[in-house]
């Protein structure tokens, strides 16, 4: 059993209580389960309106926190936990140490306006359980593909040597604690000359452990040891080293322990700095071998003109940023690396990566590994490293996605795998034993063992190294959608598709295109009628992974739906396409999971009206369930020989038609390209780079000041980006296409700040930027944060009825010295009285106690001993007081006077605040048995 360290588990129980009218508060204990209503009683409320089960508001002050508690610990992973209201992102909450509680400062959003609250992570909801029954028929893996002529998973001829180095820790911008410079090296023995270097970067995982206890602290506290995540790729490193590559895997626990607190980008820039600091050391050691650690001195010299970066999860986004920063330098104040770039990154392997910024590097080749049973980054958002490069750069870099059926997120790293890890670890795909997943359950026919998965991962990393570093085009069919397999990866079913390389003439739904007989649909949007996957979809699509905004302009696909054979869908680009030189037409198309036998005829028409039916394609769905991202496009090719026979001008293609040859069905087309074999050398274009900053300003007491969101454009040339400006109150985004130039002020977002003397929340005015054409984006999110600099009002409690006979209610009034623009709240706990008898569970009604705490009055016990009994008191905006009510019951037992005492608590620690507010009340026997 894995146990996370706890600070104050019962902090999760803090909540507001639904009263009879706004402003009335009562005692409340443990919240209902996030899975649905329970005996724990009414939900938390704000302004008298109930929040969903598991939600509540905590903390007063200028930024009250929205809090959600899961019904079981949420494992730490690389995907971010996100709070959403309907289709808009509220923000990324901070996790508590109990692993169940998440809190988000509201930053100016009115709590009373919160509706349809949801918790998401990696594309799936955490606050609801999957419903429905598992299919009665078993799911089968896809058919085995033909073997490729070259198998990169076979070990090479070199023996290997393994060792570690540890250098002085480094300081990274925005991080309080230093970050370690530690790595494990696996090198070939006896390999001649300088050898290409493969650098591995692990993702976000627990940082420290002691026995079966784990934490995310950094540095590790006394008695805890660092989790050796960087040693989890030794199997991959040994395979590469046996083939003659020099390998190093670096540790990033110091980033993992601080990225959620210190990094708006999820730590991407910090990880990039760390990668380049290590590469800088390798460059220095190449110049001065005597200064290198022993394992580096004993290894062949590194050829830094041929570097492959391998990143897992957040490490994938980190190495993507490192590749970008190596070509297009980041702002110096954001960067932890100051030296020269004495290396060339030839390619990347991104394993189950995050892509929070959705800003892939367009001109550096990449292979993205998509685990079909990923329970962490479960939306497989890494597909954006393929889709998001189209039309952005030169288009010569190969960007491949390989979908590994039955693979989870963690098992690519042996230090995250049960049975091989030094620290506690787990299968990230949680499988309900009462309702096992038909695709990813532990006993499903499609599920891989940890050993099978890691072997497949090592094989495809080696394929990328062989293609990008050694230039061996014979392995390309494993990566580019040519439908070949590497026998070393058996029994894993690994499928691929790609863009770039020698593809030309892209027919892209994102661009100017007209569609008849089908529907041009939005990848992301608020309207189910306009989005590509409707509410009836079983599972998710990696192609439609959500970004920060609830709507994105120009991110589209073509949806086909037919009810009879012969239905036609016609796509016509805004201007004719050239497929000259292409051998085949490559379509990236998907059909519903588990479907079989979809057939479509493909026809092209040129500008002179010549038509040619190229042939018939067949599409089968991937194994899928409601918890998998199985709406993923297969690459399907059809020869262009029929076009040549028909005299069709491939240099001027006017339209493409897809004609159904099955009686009914559905399909989605991502794009179509002219394809020919080969992998050209990718050369990075000189592009402008955009970085959005954040500035914090004081509100002031009067007047209006205008600030401008800090945006820096560096680099060369001009390019286009899309700018999204978020409304701070509603979260809705307005966007515009902007052409940027280095040093220019093309992105100008003014923010007016009105000063006042009324206490209120801080407010964030956020801006997001995404590359469209001929540009790259580093820091994609920033804005202006307005700090409310007015003092908080004084809070007092006065008794309304603090000495009553049994059967009546104790009442107090919490008051503010002046009205404010934010919900003001305080949390109180029950403390034992200084003297005398204490009010007990038998002195309140059993129904009230059950409704408000989920507990029984038996056995009778003082209220201070009722576990988790807290009082949340909320004063709505614009008001100055709220009443607190505690009902009692009459009995026939002669008793002395009994009292109850409340003390204000720190809602983060659960400890009484020193000198904090308090109040008490006394209950007397009725007239028949009154005793002093």
DASULMO-V731644 format. One record per residue. N is the residue number from 1. RES is the residue in three letters. D_FIRST is the distance of its C-alpha to the first C-alpha in Angstrom with 2 decimals. Layout:
N,RES,D_FIRST
N,RES,D_FIRST
//
This chain:
1,UNK,0.00
2,UNK,3.81
3,UNK,6.40
4,UNK,9.95
5,UNK,12.81
6,UNK,15.07
7,UNK,18.81
8,UNK,19.95
9,UNK,17.73
10,UNK,20.77
11,UNK,22.72
12,UNK,21.54
13,UNK,23.74
14,UNK,26.95
15,UNK,29.42
16,UNK,33.03
17,UNK,34.37
18,UNK,36.81
19,UNK,40.07
20,UNK,43.39
21,UNK,44.83
22,UNK,43.91
23,UNK,43.31
24,UNK,42.35
25,UNK,39.01
26,UNK,37.17
27,UNK,34.04
28,UNK,30.73
29,UNK,27.14
30,UNK,23.91
31,UNK,24.61
32,UNK,24.61
33,UNK,21.89
34,UNK,22.53
35,UNK,22.70
36,UNK,25.88
37,UNK,27.82
38,UNK,26.45
39,UNK,27.84
40,UNK,26.98
41,UNK,30.48
42,UNK,32.33
43,UNK,30.93
44,UNK,31.57
45,UNK,35.10
46,UNK,37.42
47,UNK,41.11
48,UNK,40.68
49,UNK,39.12
50,UNK,35.66
51,UNK,32.87
52,UNK,30.41
53,UNK,27.50
54,UNK,24.78
55,UNK,27.37
56,UNK,29.34
57,UNK,31.41
58,UNK,30.68
59,UNK,32.70
60,UNK,36.45
61,UNK,38.57
62,UNK,39.79
63,UNK,36.52
64,UNK,34.68
65,UNK,31.15
66,UNK,29.97
67,UNK,26.43
68,UNK,23.97
69,UNK,20.68
70,UNK,18.26
71,UNK,16.94
72,UNK,13.34
73,UNK,12.07
74,UNK,14.05
75,UNK,12.50
76,UNK,14.94
77,UNK,17.39
78,UNK,21.05
79,UNK,22.60
80,UNK,23.78
81,UNK,23.07
82,UNK,26.59
83,UNK,28.34
84,UNK,31.27
85,UNK,34.15
86,UNK,35.49
87,UNK,36.18
88,UNK,36.22
89,UNK,33.67
90,UNK,33.34
91,UNK,31.24
92,UNK,27.94
93,UNK,26.02
94,UNK,24.15
95,UNK,20.44
96,UNK,19.37
97,UNK,16.62
98,UNK,14.74
99,UNK,14.11
100,UNK,16.06
101,UNK,19.56
102,UNK,22.18
103,UNK,25.76
104,UNK,28.93
105,UNK,32.27
106,UNK,34.94
107,UNK,37.57
108,UNK,40.60
109,UNK,39.42
110,UNK,40.61
111,UNK,37.79
112,UNK,40.25
113,UNK,40.50
114,UNK,36.85
115,UNK,36.71
116,UNK,34.40
117,UNK,31.31
118,UNK,28.60
119,UNK,25.40
120,UNK,25.19
121,UNK,23.14
122,UNK,24.28
123,UNK,26.68
124,UNK,24.62
125,UNK,24.35
126,UNK,21.22
127,UNK,23.01
128,UNK,23.90
129,UNK,22.33
130,UNK,24.04
131,UNK,26.69
132,UNK,28.83
133,UNK,28.44
134,UNK,27.47
135,UNK,30.66
136,UNK,32.09
137,UNK,33.03
138,UNK,30.57
139,UNK,30.48
140,UNK,31.95
141,UNK,31.71
142,UNK,34.85
143,UNK,37.52
144,UNK,37.38
145,UNK,39.56
146,UNK,42.32
147,UNK,41.48
148,UNK,42.55
149,UNK,45.20
150,UNK,43.09
151,UNK,39.44
152,UNK,37.81
153,UNK,34.69
154,UNK,36.71
155,UNK,36.30
156,UNK,39.39
157,UNK,41.59
158,UNK,40.46
159,UNK,38.35
160,UNK,35.78
161,UNK,35.05
162,UNK,31.86
163,UNK,31.70
164,UNK,30.51
165,UNK,32.37
166,UNK,31.61
167,UNK,34.29
168,UNK,34.93
169,UNK,32.69
170,UNK,34.45
171,UNK,35.04
172,UNK,34.66
173,UNK,36.52
174,UNK,34.74
175,UNK,31.80
176,UNK,31.81
177,UNK,29.96
178,UNK,31.09
179,UNK,29.28
180,UNK,28.72
181,UNK,31.02
182,UNK,28.97
183,UNK,29.02
184,UNK,28.74
185,UNK,31.94
186,UNK,32.58
187,UNK,36.33
188,UNK,38.76
189,UNK,40.90
190,UNK,44.61
191,UNK,44.63
192,UNK,48.01
193,UNK,48.69
194,UNK,46.44
195,UNK,43.30
196,UNK,41.61
197,UNK,38.43
198,UNK,35.14
199,UNK,32.86
200,UNK,29.17
201,UNK,27.27
202,UNK,23.56
203,UNK,22.33
204,UNK,20.40
205,UNK,16.85
206,UNK,14.91
207,UNK,17.40
208,UNK,15.95
209,UNK,13.08
210,UNK,12.84
211,UNK,10.41
212,UNK,6.87
213,UNK,8.94
214,UNK,10.87
215,UNK,14.19
216,UNK,17.24
217,UNK,19.74
218,UNK,22.73
219,UNK,23.85
220,UNK,20.75
221,UNK,21.06
222,UNK,21.74
223,UNK,19.19
224,UNK,17.31
225,UNK,18.12
226,UNK,18.89
227,UNK,16.71
228,UNK,19.27
229,UNK,19.35
230,UNK,23.04
231,UNK,22.51
232,UNK,20.86
233,UNK,24.35
234,UNK,25.80
235,UNK,26.36
236,UNK,28.39
237,UNK,30.16
238,UNK,31.22
239,UNK,32.64
240,UNK,34.61
241,UNK,35.76
242,UNK,37.02
243,UNK,39.11
244,UNK,40.60
245,UNK,38.60
246,UNK,37.47
247,UNK,33.87
248,UNK,31.90
249,UNK,28.41
250,UNK,28.11
251,UNK,25.34
252,UNK,25.10
253,UNK,22.37
254,UNK,25.20
255,UNK,26.00
256,UNK,22.47
257,UNK,22.11
258,UNK,25.44
259,UNK,26.37
260,UNK,25.43
261,UNK,27.40
262,UNK,30.27
263,UNK,30.93
264,UNK,32.48
265,UNK,32.12
266,UNK,28.35
267,UNK,29.12
268,UNK,31.31
269,UNK,34.21
270,UNK,32.18
271,UNK,30.58
272,UNK,34.10
273,UNK,35.44
274,UNK,32.84
275,UNK,33.65
276,UNK,37.35
277,UNK,37.08
278,UNK,35.71
279,UNK,38.41
280,UNK,40.96
281,UNK,39.97
282,UNK,40.35
283,UNK,43.75
284,UNK,44.78
285,UNK,43.70
286,UNK,45.75
287,UNK,48.73
288,UNK,48.11
289,UNK,46.24
290,UNK,46.75
291,UNK,44.57
292,UNK,41.50
293,UNK,38.50
294,UNK,38.90
295,UNK,36.76
296,UNK,38.82
297,UNK,42.09
298,UNK,41.33
299,UNK,40.55
300,UNK,43.23
301,UNK,44.42
302,UNK,42.64
303,UNK,44.74
304,UNK,43.71
305,UNK,46.04
306,UNK,43.45
307,UNK,39.95
308,UNK,37.09
309,UNK,34.21
310,UNK,30.83
311,UNK,28.36
312,UNK,24.96
313,UNK,24.11
314,UNK,25.45
315,UNK,26.70
316,UNK,28.89
317,UNK,30.51
318,UNK,30.86
319,UNK,32.81
320,UNK,34.89
321,UNK,35.91
322,UNK,36.62
323,UNK,38.93
324,UNK,40.62
325,UNK,41.02
326,UNK,42.52
327,UNK,45.19
328,UNK,45.65
329,UNK,44.96
330,UNK,42.99
331,UNK,44.44
332,UNK,44.52
333,UNK,43.05
334,UNK,39.85
335,UNK,39.52
336,UNK,38.07
337,UNK,40.15
338,UNK,43.86
339,UNK,45.15
340,UNK,46.96
341,UNK,45.44
342,UNK,46.29
343,UNK,44.24
344,UNK,44.36
345,UNK,41.32
346,UNK,42.26
347,UNK,39.23
348,UNK,35.60
349,UNK,32.59
350,UNK,30.24
351,UNK,26.91
352,UNK,25.39
353,UNK,27.13
354,UNK,27.48
355,UNK,31.09
356,UNK,31.24
357,UNK,34.87
358,UNK,35.86
359,UNK,38.14
360,UNK,38.05
361,UNK,40.53
362,UNK,43.19
363,UNK,44.95
364,UNK,42.18
365,UNK,41.07
366,UNK,37.47
367,UNK,35.14
368,UNK,32.29
369,UNK,29.47
370,UNK,28.20
371,UNK,25.01
372,UNK,25.72
373,UNK,22.12
374,UNK,21.18
375,UNK,18.61
376,UNK,19.12
377,UNK,22.89
378,UNK,23.40
379,UNK,27.09
380,UNK,27.80
381,UNK,29.99
382,UNK,30.72
383,UNK,33.54
384,UNK,35.49
385,UNK,35.94
386,UNK,38.23
387,UNK,39.75
388,UNK,40.16
389,UNK,42.37
390,UNK,45.12
391,UNK,48.46
392,UNK,47.03
393,UNK,48.10
394,UNK,50.47
395,UNK,48.58
396,UNK,48.87
397,UNK,45.24
398,UNK,43.17
399,UNK,40.09
400,UNK,37.98
401,UNK,34.91
402,UNK,33.13
403,UNK,30.95
404,UNK,28.36
405,UNK,27.75
406,UNK,24.22
407,UNK,22.63
408,UNK,19.65
409,UNK,19.52
410,UNK,17.02
411,UNK,18.04
412,UNK,21.35
413,UNK,19.65
414,UNK,18.15
415,UNK,16.26
416,UNK,14.41
417,UNK,13.80
418,UNK,11.06
419,UNK,13.01
420,UNK,15.46
421,UNK,13.96
422,UNK,14.19
423,UNK,11.57
424,UNK,8.10
425,UNK,9.31
426,UNK,9.47
427,UNK,12.43
428,UNK,14.08
429,UNK,16.02
430,UNK,14.21
431,UNK,15.78
432,UNK,16.53
433,UNK,16.55
434,UNK,19.63
435,UNK,21.39
436,UNK,20.41
437,UNK,22.05
438,UNK,25.15
439,UNK,24.99
440,UNK,21.43
441,UNK,19.51
442,UNK,17.74
443,UNK,20.84
444,UNK,23.51
445,UNK,26.48
446,UNK,26.39
447,UNK,22.80
448,UNK,22.63
449,UNK,20.31
450,UNK,18.91
451,UNK,21.82
452,UNK,24.39
453,UNK,23.42
454,UNK,23.54
455,UNK,26.83
456,UNK,28.31
457,UNK,27.37
458,UNK,29.00
459,UNK,32.04
460,UNK,32.72
461,UNK,32.25
462,UNK,34.83
463,UNK,37.03
464,UNK,37.12
465,UNK,37.96
466,UNK,40.70
467,UNK,42.19
468,UNK,41.96
469,UNK,42.51
470,UNK,44.58
471,UNK,46.39
472,UNK,46.00
473,UNK,46.70
474,UNK,46.02
475,UNK,42.27
476,UNK,42.96
477,UNK,42.98
478,UNK,39.22
479,UNK,38.71
480,UNK,41.60
481,UNK,41.49
482,UNK,43.83
483,UNK,41.69
484,UNK,40.94
485,UNK,37.85
486,UNK,36.73
487,UNK,36.26
488,UNK,33.77
489,UNK,31.33
490,UNK,31.72
491,UNK,30.32
492,UNK,29.14
493,UNK,31.55
494,UNK,32.41
495,UNK,35.05
496,UNK,36.88
497,UNK,39.38
498,UNK,41.05
499,UNK,43.64
500,UNK,46.01
501,UNK,47.56
502,UNK,50.79
503,UNK,50.25
504,UNK,53.03
505,UNK,54.41
506,UNK,51.21
507,UNK,51.56
508,UNK,49.02
509,UNK,48.43
510,UNK,47.57
511,UNK,51.19
512,UNK,54.54
513,UNK,54.52
514,UNK,55.98
515,UNK,54.47
516,UNK,56.31
517,UNK,54.95
518,UNK,51.40
519,UNK,49.57
520,UNK,48.81
521,UNK,45.45
522,UNK,43.32
523,UNK,39.95
524,UNK,38.82
525,UNK,40.69
526,UNK,40.78
527,UNK,42.84
528,UNK,41.27
529,UNK,44.82
530,UNK,45.12
531,UNK,41.71
532,UNK,41.14
533,UNK,38.25
534,UNK,39.02
535,UNK,36.88
536,UNK,37.08
537,UNK,35.11
538,UNK,32.16
539,UNK,29.71
540,UNK,30.66
541,UNK,32.93
542,UNK,32.12
543,UNK,35.81
544,UNK,35.61
545,UNK,32.64
546,UNK,33.17
547,UNK,34.40
548,UNK,34.90
549,UNK,37.96
550,UNK,38.17
551,UNK,41.16
552,UNK,42.23
553,UNK,45.82
554,UNK,46.73
555,UNK,43.35
556,UNK,44.27
557,UNK,44.35
558,UNK,46.71
559,UNK,45.63
560,UNK,47.59
561,UNK,47.88
562,UNK,50.58
563,UNK,51.78
564,UNK,54.48
565,UNK,55.29
566,UNK,57.28
567,UNK,55.66
568,UNK,56.08
569,UNK,54.14
570,UNK,56.13
571,UNK,54.90
572,UNK,57.51
573,UNK,56.64
574,UNK,58.65
575,UNK,60.60
576,UNK,61.10
577,UNK,58.53
578,UNK,59.42
579,UNK,57.79
580,UNK,60.37
581,UNK,59.29
582,UNK,56.24
583,UNK,55.84
584,UNK,53.50
585,UNK,52.25
586,UNK,48.45
587,UNK,46.81
588,UNK,43.22
589,UNK,42.71
590,UNK,39.99
591,UNK,40.09
592,UNK,37.61
593,UNK,34.48
594,UNK,35.11
595,UNK,38.87
596,UNK,41.30
597,UNK,44.87
598,UNK,45.80
599,UNK,49.14
600,UNK,51.11
601,UNK,54.39
602,UNK,54.64
603,UNK,58.02
604,UNK,59.33
605,UNK,62.50
606,UNK,64.36
607,UNK,66.58
608,UNK,69.66
609,UNK,68.29
610,UNK,67.56
611,UNK,64.65
612,UNK,62.66
613,UNK,59.98
614,UNK,57.74
615,UNK,55.95
616,UNK,53.25
617,UNK,49.54
618,UNK,46.68
619,UNK,43.29
620,UNK,40.17
621,UNK,37.00
622,UNK,33.58
623,UNK,30.89
624,UNK,29.46
625,UNK,27.68
626,UNK,27.56
627,UNK,24.43
628,UNK,25.91
629,UNK,28.61
630,UNK,30.92
631,UNK,34.28
632,UNK,34.91
633,UNK,38.38
634,UNK,39.50
635,UNK,42.42
636,UNK,45.40
637,UNK,48.66
638,UNK,52.18
639,UNK,55.15
640,UNK,57.89
641,UNK,60.66
642,UNK,61.84
643,UNK,62.38
644,UNK,64.65
645,UNK,66.61
646,UNK,67.18
647,UNK,68.47
648,UNK,65.76
649,UNK,65.69
650,UNK,62.13
651,UNK,63.06
652,UNK,63.53
653,UNK,61.00
654,UNK,61.49
655,UNK,58.88
656,UNK,56.32
657,UNK,56.07
658,UNK,53.34
659,UNK,54.79
660,UNK,52.67
661,UNK,53.38
662,UNK,51.08
663,UNK,51.95
664,UNK,49.11
665,UNK,46.08
666,UNK,44.34
667,UNK,43.72
668,UNK,43.07
669,UNK,44.86
670,UNK,43.44
671,UNK,46.41
672,UNK,48.95
673,UNK,50.32
674,UNK,52.94
675,UNK,51.21
676,UNK,52.49
677,UNK,50.75
678,UNK,50.16
679,UNK,48.16
680,UNK,50.43
681,UNK,49.73
682,UNK,48.06
683,UNK,49.88
684,UNK,48.54
685,UNK,51.05
686,UNK,52.08
687,UNK,50.46
688,UNK,50.20
689,UNK,46.82
690,UNK,45.87
691,UNK,43.57
692,UNK,43.13
693,UNK,42.65
694,UNK,41.88
695,UNK,44.19
696,UNK,43.64
697,UNK,46.86
698,UNK,47.91
699,UNK,49.26
700,UNK,52.35
701,UNK,54.49
702,UNK,57.07
703,UNK,58.43
704,UNK,56.94
705,UNK,55.58
706,UNK,54.68
707,UNK,51.96
708,UNK,51.12
709,UNK,47.67
710,UNK,47.54
711,UNK,47.60
712,UNK,48.47
713,UNK,49.89
714,UNK,50.37
715,UNK,51.20
716,UNK,54.08
717,UNK,55.76
718,UNK,54.91
719,UNK,52.28
720,UNK,51.01
721,UNK,47.91
722,UNK,46.92
723,UNK,46.44
724,UNK,44.51
725,UNK,45.28
726,UNK,42.94
727,UNK,44.37
728,UNK,42.52
729,UNK,42.92
730,UNK,42.20
731,UNK,40.20
732,UNK,42.63
733,UNK,43.81
734,UNK,47.32
735,UNK,47.78
736,UNK,50.61
737,UNK,51.31
738,UNK,52.45
739,UNK,54.15
740,UNK,53.11
741,UNK,55.00
742,UNK,54.02
743,UNK,55.05
744,UNK,55.89
745,UNK,54.97
746,UNK,54.61
747,UNK,51.43
748,UNK,52.73
749,UNK,50.69
750,UNK,52.38
751,UNK,50.65
752,UNK,52.83
753,UNK,51.58
754,UNK,53.46
755,UNK,53.38
756,UNK,53.41
757,UNK,52.80
758,UNK,50.44
759,UNK,46.83
760,UNK,44.51
761,UNK,41.55
762,UNK,41.23
763,UNK,41.95
764,UNK,40.92
765,UNK,43.34
766,UNK,41.37
767,UNK,42.79
768,UNK,41.19
769,UNK,42.85
770,UNK,42.38
771,UNK,44.56
772,UNK,46.96
773,UNK,49.43
774,UNK,50.36
775,UNK,47.94
776,UNK,44.45
777,UNK,42.31
778,UNK,40.13
779,UNK,39.05
780,UNK,39.17
781,UNK,38.59
782,UNK,40.37
783,UNK,42.89
784,UNK,44.33
785,UNK,42.31
786,UNK,44.65
787,UNK,43.66
788,UNK,45.08
789,UNK,46.80
790,UNK,48.09
791,UNK,47.07
792,UNK,44.94
793,UNK,46.91
794,UNK,46.79
795,UNK,44.66
796,UNK,45.97
797,UNK,45.42
798,UNK,48.47
799,UNK,48.65
800,UNK,50.23
801,UNK,49.73
802,UNK,47.77
803,UNK,49.60
804,UNK,49.88
805,UNK,50.42
806,UNK,47.69
807,UNK,47.46
808,UNK,48.07
809,UNK,45.73
810,UNK,45.02
811,UNK,45.72
812,UNK,45.57
813,UNK,46.41
814,UNK,44.49
815,UNK,47.04
816,UNK,47.29
817,UNK,50.35
818,UNK,50.92
819,UNK,49.55
820,UNK,47.08
821,UNK,46.01
822,UNK,42.33
823,UNK,40.24
824,UNK,40.02
825,UNK,37.25
826,UNK,35.90
827,UNK,32.97
828,UNK,33.72
829,UNK,31.73
830,UNK,33.17
831,UNK,34.16
832,UNK,35.73
833,UNK,39.52
834,UNK,41.44
835,UNK,43.40
836,UNK,44.14
837,UNK,42.23
838,UNK,39.43
839,UNK,39.23
840,UNK,36.77
841,UNK,34.96
842,UNK,38.05
843,UNK,40.32
844,UNK,38.98
845,UNK,39.10
846,UNK,36.23
847,UNK,36.41
848,UNK,36.24
849,UNK,33.29
850,UNK,31.40
851,UNK,32.45
852,UNK,31.61
853,UNK,28.45
854,UNK,27.14
855,UNK,27.57
856,UNK,30.13
857,UNK,32.83
858,UNK,32.04
859,UNK,31.66
860,UNK,34.14
861,UNK,32.83
862,UNK,34.10
863,UNK,33.15
864,UNK,31.68
865,UNK,29.02
866,UNK,28.00
867,UNK,24.57
868,UNK,24.83
869,UNK,28.57
870,UNK,30.05
871,UNK,33.38
872,UNK,33.76
873,UNK,37.40
874,UNK,38.77
875,UNK,42.31
876,UNK,43.14
877,UNK,45.10
878,UNK,48.78
879,UNK,48.45
880,UNK,48.66
881,UNK,47.10
882,UNK,44.78
883,UNK,44.81
884,UNK,42.01
885,UNK,42.25
886,UNK,40.62
887,UNK,42.18
888,UNK,42.78
889,UNK,44.08
890,UNK,47.08
891,UNK,46.87
892,UNK,49.50
893,UNK,47.93
894,UNK,49.90
895,UNK,47.62
896,UNK,48.18
897,UNK,47.62
898,UNK,43.92
899,UNK,42.51
900,UNK,39.54
901,UNK,38.82
902,UNK,36.95
903,UNK,36.02
904,UNK,35.28
905,UNK,31.77
906,UNK,30.51
907,UNK,28.55
908,UNK,26.22
909,UNK,25.30
910,UNK,26.27
911,UNK,28.57
912,UNK,32.26
913,UNK,34.56
914,UNK,37.04
915,UNK,40.36
916,UNK,38.88
917,UNK,40.51
918,UNK,40.39
919,UNK,42.24
920,UNK,42.59
921,UNK,44.38
922,UNK,45.91
923,UNK,46.38
924,UNK,49.38
925,UNK,50.34
926,UNK,52.79
927,UNK,56.53
928,UNK,56.34
929,UNK,54.12
930,UNK,54.23
931,UNK,53.40
932,UNK,53.23
//
